[in-house]
Amino acid sequence: MSFIPGTASLVDEVDKRLLVLLRDGRTLIGYLRSVDQFANLLLQDTIERIYVEKKYGDIPRGIFLVRGENVSLLGEIVRMSVYTSTVVVISLCYRTMRKKGV
């Protein structure tokens, strides 16, 4: 496969599940459905992942349009059969209860 310079190389990533790290520090995970010449991204079935120490929670966001200048990092997510992470998943309900002090 040959290298295509610029945003045209993102066309190969369409319909793949991507992790997008934004300039403001937010992390989005979703399926890339469209990209334009300015590297604007249209993500479907997007979740926003929030990390707190060794725990994380996912917030469903749906369809998400990301302006290209706000993207810091972009990469494909490949599922592995063996998951060896020390990060613990918590639900959104758990986070809400902890904030309220329940």
C-alpha positions as CSV (number, residue, x, y, z in Angstrom):
1,M,0.0,0.0,0.0
2,S,1.4,3.4,-0.9
3,F,1.3,6.5,1.3
4,I,-1.2,9.2,0.4
5,P,-0.2,12.7,1.8
6,G,-2.7,14.9,3.6
7,T,-6.2,14.2,4.7
8,A,-6.8,11.9,1.7
9,S,-5.0,9.1,3.7
10,L,-7.9,9.2,6.2
11,V,-10.2,7.8,3.5
12,D,-8.8,4.3,4.2
13,E,-10.0,4.6,7.8
14,V,-13.7,5.1,6.9
15,D,-16.0,2.5,8.6
16,K,-13.4,1.6,11.1
17,R,-13.6,2.1,14.9
18,L,-11.3,4.9,15.9
19,L,-10.1,6.6,19.1
20,V,-9.8,10.4,18.8
21,L,-7.9,12.4,21.3
22,L,-9.0,16.1,21.1
23,R,-7.0,19.2,21.8
24,D,-8.9,19.8,25.0
25,G,-8.1,16.4,26.4
26,R,-11.3,14.6,25.7
27,T,-11.2,11.1,24.3
28,L,-13.9,9.9,21.8
29,I,-14.4,6.5,20.4
30,G,-16.6,5.9,17.4
31,Y,-17.0,4.7,13.8
32,L,-15.6,7.1,11.2
33,R,-18.3,7.6,8.6
34,S,-17.0,10.7,6.7
35,V,-13.9,12.9,6.4
36,D,-13.4,16.1,4.3
37,Q,-10.4,18.1,3.0
38,F,-10.1,19.9,6.3
39,A,-9.8,16.6,8.3
40,N,-13.3,17.2,9.8
41,L,-14.5,13.9,11.1
42,L,-18.0,12.5,11.4
43,L,-18.2,9.7,14.0
44,Q,-21.2,7.4,14.6
45,D,-22.1,5.5,17.8
46,T,-19.6,7.7,19.6
47,I,-18.8,7.4,23.3
48,E,-16.8,9.8,25.4
49,R,-14.4,8.0,27.7
50,I,-13.5,9.7,30.9
51,Y,-10.5,8.5,32.9
52,V,-10.1,9.0,36.7
53,E,-6.9,7.4,38.0
54,K,-7.3,3.7,37.3
55,K,-11.0,3.8,36.4
56,Y,-12.9,5.0,33.4
57,G,-16.5,5.5,32.4
58,D,-18.2,5.8,29.0
59,I,-20.8,8.4,28.1
60,P,-22.8,7.7,24.9
61,R,-22.7,10.7,22.6
62,G,-24.3,9.3,19.4
63,I,-23.3,11.1,16.2
64,F,-20.4,13.5,16.7
65,L,-18.8,16.0,14.3
66,V,-15.2,16.9,15.1
67,R,-13.5,19.9,13.5
68,G,-10.2,18.8,12.1
69,E,-8.1,21.4,13.9
70,N,-9.2,20.0,17.3
71,V,-7.8,16.5,16.6
72,S,-4.5,15.8,18.4
73,L,-4.3,12.0,17.9
74,L,-6.3,9.5,15.8
75,G,-5.9,5.8,15.8
76,E,-7.8,2.6,14.9
77,I,-9.1,0.4,17.8
78,V,-8.4,-3.3,17.3
79,R,-10.0,-5.7,19.7
80,M,-7.6,-8.2,21.2
81,S,-8.6,-11.6,22.6
82,V,-6.5,-11.2,25.7
83,Y,-7.2,-8.1,27.8
84,T,-4.6,-7.4,30.4
85,S,-5.4,-4.0,31.7
86,T,-5.4,-2.8,35.3
87,V,-8.0,-0.1,34.4
88,V,-11.4,-0.7,35.9
89,V,-14.7,0.1,34.2
90,I,-17.3,1.9,36.2
91,S,-20.8,2.7,35.1
92,L,-22.3,6.2,34.8
93,C,-24.7,5.4,37.7
94,Y,-21.8,4.6,40.0
95,R,-20.1,8.0,39.2
96,T,-23.4,9.9,39.8
97,M,-23.9,8.1,43.2
98,R,-20.3,8.9,44.3
99,K,-20.7,12.6,43.4
100,K,-23.9,12.8,45.5
101,G,-22.1,11.0,48.4
102,V,-24.4,7.9,48.4
